[in-house]
């Protein structure tokens, strides 16, 4: 489909950057958009220096690990709250609404 798009829209610029097939296109976008320039500069540094790339990968892995730990803690806390609400005699439907858990998850806690 032919969809009209504003070539100066930052979102369009980012999409073009991510889909760029040539260095020339990337450099042109980097000249137009300071945030793309930062990303392009970082990409050049990382791709040339193996140690920097390894440090970047390690940092990204640590950030993913932190997010996993946070999600796990949130889920554990949500389950504890649900269990407490069930112990207080609340209906499953109310616990589902209060915690955002699914009915099946809450029923497993009740068992």
HELIX and SHEET records of a PDB file:
HELIX    1   1 UNK A   10  UNK A   19  1                                  10    
HELIX    2   2 UNK A   23  UNK A   32  1                                  10    
HELIX    3   3 UNK A   34  UNK A   48  1                                  15    
HELIX    4   4 UNK A   50  UNK A   87  1                                  38    
HELIX    5   5 UNK A   92  UNK A   99  1                                   8    
HELIX    6   6 UNK A  103  UNK A  110  1                                   8    
END                                                                             
